[in-house]
Amino acid sequence: MNHKIKNQDLSKPLVVLVTGVGSIIGQGIVQGLKKISRNIHVIGIDRNEYTFANVICDEFLKKPLFDSLDSNLLVYWRQILREKKIDLVIPGIEQDIIYLNRNRKEFKLENTKLVLNCSKLISLSTDKWNTYQNLIDTDINLIPTEIDGSWQKISSRLGKPPFLIKPRNGYGSKGIHLVDNESDYEYWRRKLGSQFMIQKYLNDSANEYTIGSFGLGDGNSMEPLILKRKLFNSGITQWAEVCKNDQLHEFSCKLDQKFKPIGPTNYQFLEHSGKYYLLEVNPRISSSTSIRAKFGYNEPEMCINFFHDKLILEEKPIFRGKAMRFIEDYVLFE
């Protein structure tokens, strides 16, 4: 990679499209972009036009209700990339990451760079059971998990209930249910069909950690930022504290070496009885990105430098402290 930006007019705005700006991740990406001392024109896109993104973005586009398999969606994407002269796309929701990854070859025809992790990891992470199977041979602690069997067999394998039952292809805390009896188990088993997994319940939500790692594609990464956090019921971070943890740092490096991620990558862990158990691997920017940026770990800025400018990334000082989220109203008077 180059150390300097070559043959670029820095007076010209860098046009960055952020998808899913109605979500906390998308809005966090926009906040990170606004902290950069560079001429950036931020275009937000979302299906919901009544979103705070109309205020924080320089321009807003309402995404049409195309199905992801509809060929018209690809036509729409290519049209806005050309008309708006988009330099970089940073997806803020998982659905867009999956779509862009599936159509990488089509987007190579454009002059736009995409912030996408390696295709193999994106595909793997869409199925939590496959991710679990892929990590069994490592020395990283995994929560005991099953995908089939009667209540009696599940209980004999996982121990005493309750258990967590969740979709194999879910994200965040969506679709997760606590089951403590056979009747509830059979209900969710029928409802979810083959696309479910069931895990031993580790009741230590106060000891959860989220790790931001920016992969360089060769098994190495930028120094990760580790946050100890507590979640809202919705599954997003309520408060977080920057922490130093040698074992989690080691686990993060091992996951980087195994998956060789490219760009923003999120690892989530739970501490239980003195051990750290892997919860999720997310090959994308996470909902804590706005918090990380405030502590000096600005993932959107790294994305511009790495994916668009092709720069060698430099470590920046990380500030210690705590962050708390709150709800605030923004009113537009007529």
N, C-alpha and C positions, 0 to 999 in steps of 0.2 A: 504494500500500500504506500501511497505518497504521504509525505509529511506536510505538504502544503497543497492548498486548493489551487489547481492549475486551470488556466483558460476559462475562468468564470468571472462574470461581472457581479461583484458583491453588492453593487448599488441596486441591482435588479432583484425584486422580491423572489424569494424561494417559495414556490407554491406547494403547500403541504395539505393533502386531503386526509382528514381523520374520519373514520367510519364509526357508527354507533355512538354519536356524541350525546345521545339521550341517556347513555349509561354512565355510571360513575367512572368506569375505565376510560371511556372516550373523553369525558370532561377532564379527567386527570391528565390525559395526554395533551389536551389543549392548554391546560395550566402550565405544564412543563415547557411547551413551545413558547408560551408568552414570557417565560423567564430568560429566554436566550437573547443575548445582545446581538441580534442579527435581523435583517429585514426579511420577515417571514409573513406571508399571506396565508392565513389558516382558513381552509374551507371545511366546514363540518357537514356530514351527511347522516340522516337518520329518517326512519319512517314516521316518527312523531315530530310534527312541526311545532308543537307546543312544548318546547324544551328550552332550558337555560342556554343551550348552545346558540340560540338566536342572538344572545347577548354577548357571549364570550368569544364567538368566532367572528372572523372578518366577513365571512360569507356563509350562507347556509343553503343546502340543497335538500329537498324532500325526496327520499328514496321511494320509488314506486313499489307496489306490492307484487313484484314478480316472484314466482317460485324459483328456487335455486337451480332447478333443472330447465327452466324456461330459456330458450335461446335468446329471447328478447332482453334478458338481463345482461348477457354478455355484450349485446349491441349497445345497451344503455351505458355500461361501464366504459367501453371503448370511446363512446361519444363524449362523455364528460371529461375523460382523460385528455382528449384532443382539444375540445372546445375551451376548457379551463387551463390548458397547458400545465397539467399537474406534474410536478417534479418528483414528488414522493408520496406514497400512500402508506399511512400507518393505521392498520385495522384495530378497532377498539372492541370488537365483539368476536366471539369464537366462530359464529356462523360465517362471518366474512373471511376469517382466516382459512377456514375449510374450503370456501368457494374459491378464493384467490389461489390457494395451493393447488386445487384441482385443475385450475385453468392457467397455470404458470406459462405454458407454451404460448397461449393466446396473447398474454400480456407482454411477452418478450418482443412483440411486434411494435409496441409503443415505446415512447421515449421516457417512460415513467419507471422509477425504481419502486419496488415493493418491499416493505419491511415484513419479511416472512422468515420463520425459522426453517431448519432443514426439513425437507418433505417427509423423510422417514419418521422423524420424531412427531411431526404434526399428525401423521396418519396413526402412529402408535398410540398417541395420547387421547385419541377420540374414543378409545375403548380401554376403560380402567382395568379390566381383567387382563387384557393383553399386556398392558404396562406392568401389572403385578407379576405375570408369568415371566416377563422379560428381566425382572429384577431378582428372581428367586435365587439365582446363583451368586449374588453379591453378598457382602457382609453388612448391608444396610438393613436395619430392622423394618420388617413389613408387618402390617396388621393382619392377623390370620383371616383369610378370606375364602369363601366358597361360592359356587355359582349354581349348585344343584343339590338335590337330596331332600329326603323327608325331614320333618322337624326333629325327629329323634336322631337322625344321622348328623344334621347340622349341629345339634346340641352336643353330641358326642365329640365332634371335631373342634368346635369353637368354645365349648365350655358352657358355663351357666349364662342364661339370658339376663338382660335384654341384648338384642343384636341390632345393628344398623343395616337396613336394606336400602339399596340405592340403584339408580340406573347405571348401566355400564358406560353409557355415553353421555352422562350428565355433566354439568359444570357448576361450580360454586356449591351452594347448599340446596340446589333445586332438586326436588324429587326424593329427598332423603327422609326415611321414616324409621322410628324406633319401634321395634316389635319385641314383645315379651311373652307371647303365647302362640300356640299353634294356629289358632283361628286367624289372627292377624297376619301371620306368616303366609298361610295359604291364600289369603285374600290378595296380598301384594304380589305373591308369586304368580297367580293367575292374571292379575292386571298388567304386570310388566312382561309376562311371557319369558322368552329366553334372554331378554335384555336386562337382566338384573344380576346383582351380586350382593352377598350378605357378609357382613364383617363382625368380628368381635367388637363390642362396644367398650371403648376406653373413655371413661368419664373424667377427662382432664382438659376441658375446653379452655380453662384459664392458663394452660401452659402450651399454647400454640405458637408456632413460629412460621414466618413467611420470609423466604430468601429470594432476593433479587440478584440474578446472575446474568451477565451479558456475555454470551458465548462468542468465541472468535472462529468457530468452525473446525478447529483442529484439536479439540479437547481442552484447550486453555480458555480462560475467561478473564474478564476484569475482576478485581477484588469484589466479592459479593457483599451486599448489604443485608444484614440479618435484623429482622424486627421481631420482638416478642409482642404478641398482640392479643386482644380480646375482640370477639365478633359481636355485631348486632345479630338479632334473630334472622335477619335477611341474608346473613352469610358474609357481609362485608366488614371491613375493619372498623371497630368502634374507637379503640385507642391502641397506640403502638409505642414501643420504646426501642431505640437503637441499642443493640447489645453485641458484645463480643463473646463468641462461643466457639472454642477450638474444635469441638467434635462436629458441630453442625457445619462449620467451615470445611472440615475434612470430607464430610458427606457430600456437600455441595460440589467440591472438586472431583470426587469420585463419580458423581452423576454427570458432570461435565465431560469427564474422560470417557464415560460409557456411551453417552448419547451424542457427543460432539455438536452441541446446539450452536445455532447462529443467531445472534441478537438476543433480545430480551427473553429471559426464561425464568420461570417461577417454580420454586420447590417449597412445599409446605410440610411441616413436621409437627408432631404432637409428642410432648414429653409425658411419659407414664412410668411410674415406679423406677425412676432414675435412668430410663432408656428413651431414646428418640426414635419415633416411628414415622416413616414416610406416609404422608396423607395423599399428596397429589404431585404430579409433574405437569406443568402448564407451559407449553412452548410459545409464550406470548407475554405481553405487558399485563401486569395484574392490577387489581383495584387499589393497591397500595402505592401506585406509581406517583400520585401527587404528594404523598407523605415522603417518599424517598427523595423526590426532587427538592423538597424543603430542607432536607438534611445534606444536600450536595450531590445526590446520586440521580442525575437527571437523565432518565432513559430516552425520552424523545430527542434530547440533544445528542446522545450517543448514537441514536438511529440515523440522524442527519449526517453526523461525521463518518459513520461506518458504511451505511448503505448508499448514501448519495455522494458524499465527498471523497470516499475511499481513503480516509485518513487513518493513521495508526492512533488508536485511542490512548490517551494519557490518564493515569490515575489522578483523581482530584481529592482534596481533603474531605473527609466525611465528618459531619458534626454529630455530637452525641446529644440525646435529649428524648423527650416524649412528645407525642402528638395525640390530640383528641379531636374527634369529628363531632359536628353539631349541625342542626338543621336551621337554615336561614331562608327567609322569604325575599324574593326579588319581585317588586311590583312595577308594572308599567301603567301609568295613569293615562287615560284618554284625554 
